[in-house]
Structure formats: structure tokens, C-alpha cells
Amino acid sequence: MPQSPWSWLVIAIIAEVIATSALRASDSFTRIVPSAIVIVGYALAFYGLSVTLKSIPVGIVYAVWSGVGIVLITLVAMALYRQIPDLPAVLGLGLIVAGVVVLNLFSKMEAH
């Protein structure tokens, strides 16, 4: 298993994106395979997130988790469900990414 908290964060984000993508396919948890993917995916995502929070500040972790997750989910929705973001959505996503970059480059927060 990974030792780096950043590796755990990557695993958590990927698991969350997979689980969220399967959530729509679960059809309100009436389809067994997508429902199982949702449950296992979110369990792995939150485990990875909890490991990450041992050594990286929650503000940084959550900014990266949500920012990267939003962008990846948008790309998955484009590919699987043909949900194409309009210009305001693209601008909003850009602002989210910019916020994550600013937090990671300039924040002096430390884990306790």
C-alpha cells in the first residue's frame, strides 16, 4: 500500500470519481453492480482521505480533493453522458483549479 499521503489522496480522488460516475448508473441503487461500485468506491475514497488527513492540513486536502474531483467528474460526464459544459461552467472550473493552485503554492498551513 502507498506510504505517501499524496498517493493516498490520488487514490481517494480516483475512487470518488469512479463511485460518483457509477452513482448515476446505479439507478437509485436498483442495479446491483453499479451500486456495489458506488459503495466500495466511496469506502475506499473516504479511507484514503482519512489517511491523507494524518499529515496534510484538511483545508489543503479538501481543496485538492474537491477541485480535482470536480474537473475529473466533468470530463467523465462529457465522455459518458455527453454533458458538455458551457462557457460559464468552464470559467467556474478554471477558478476552482486556480484556487487549488494558489492554496498549494502559497499557503503556509501545517497539519497538527
C-alpha positions in Angstrom: 0.0 0.0 0.0 1.2 3.6 -0.7 3.1 5.3 2.1 2.9 8.9 0.7 -0.2 10.9 1.8 -0.3 12.4 -1.6 -0.5 8.9 -3.2 -3.5 8.2 -0.8 -5.1 11.4 -1.9 -4.8 10.4 -5.6 -6.3 7.0 -4.8 -9.1 8.7 -2.8 -9.9 11.1 -5.7 -9.9 8.3 -8.3 -12.1 6.1 -6.1 -14.5 9.0 -5.6 -14.7 9.8 -9.3 -15.4 6.1 -10.1 -18.1 5.9 -7.3 -19.8 9.2 -8.4 -19.8 8.0 -12.0 -21.4 4.7 -11.0 -24.0 6.5 -8.9 -25.9 7.6 -11.9 -25.7 4.1 -13.4 -27.0 2.5 -10.1 -30.4 3.9 -10.9 -31.2 4.8 -7.3 -29.4 1.7 -6.1 -31.7 -0.7 -8.0 -28.9 -2.1 -10.1 -26.5 -4.4 -8.1 -23.2 -4.0 -9.9 -23.1 -0.2 -10.2 -24.5 0.0 -6.6 -21.6 -2.1 -5.3 -19.1 0.0 -7.2 -20.6 3.1 -5.5 -20.3 1.6 -2.0 -16.8 0.2 -2.5 -15.6 3.3 -4.3 -16.8 5.7 -1.6 -15.5 3.5 1.2 -12.0 3.4 -0.4 -12.2 7.2 -1.1 -13.0 8.1 2.5 -10.4 5.7 3.8 -7.8 7.3 1.5 -8.9 10.7 2.6 -8.7 9.8 6.3 -5.1 8.5 5.8 -4.2 11.7 3.9 -5.5 13.9 6.7 -3.0 12.5 9.2 -0.2 14.6 7.6 -1.7 17.2 5.3 -4.0 20.0 6.5 -7.7 19.5 6.0 -8.0 22.8 4.0 -5.4 21.7 1.5 -6.7 18.1 1.3 -10.2 19.2 0.7 -9.3 21.9 -1.8 -7.3 19.3 -3.9 -10.0 16.6 -3.4 -12.9 18.8 -4.5 -11.1 20.7 -7.2 -9.5 17.7 -9.0 -12.7 15.7 -8.4 -14.9 18.3 -10.0 -12.7 18.6 -13.0 -12.5 14.8 -13.4 -16.2 14.3 -12.9 -16.9 16.9 -15.5 -14.6 15.1 -18.0 -16.3 11.7 -17.2 -19.7 13.3 -17.7 -18.6 14.7 -21.0 -17.4 11.3 -22.2 -20.1 9.0 -20.7 -23.2 11.2 -20.6 -22.4 13.8 -23.3 -22.9 16.6 -20.7 -20.8 19.4 -22.3 -20.1 22.4 -20.0 -20.9 25.8 -21.4 -18.6 28.8 -21.1 -19.7 29.9 -17.6 -19.1 26.3 -16.4 -15.6 26.2 -17.9 -14.8 29.5 -16.4 -16.0 28.3 -13.0 -13.9 25.2 -13.3 -10.9 27.3 -14.1 -11.5 29.4 -11.0 -11.7 26.3 -8.9 -8.4 25.0 -10.3 -6.8 28.4 -9.8 -7.9 28.3 -6.1 -6.4 24.9 -5.6 -3.1 26.0 -7.2 -3.0 29.2 -5.0 -3.6 27.1 -1.8 -0.9 24.6 -2.7 1.7 27.2 -3.8 1.2 29.9 -1.3 -0.5 28.6 1.8 1.6 28.1 4.9 -1.0 25.8 6.7 0.5 22.9 8.5 -1.0 19.7 9.9 -1.1 19.4 13.6 
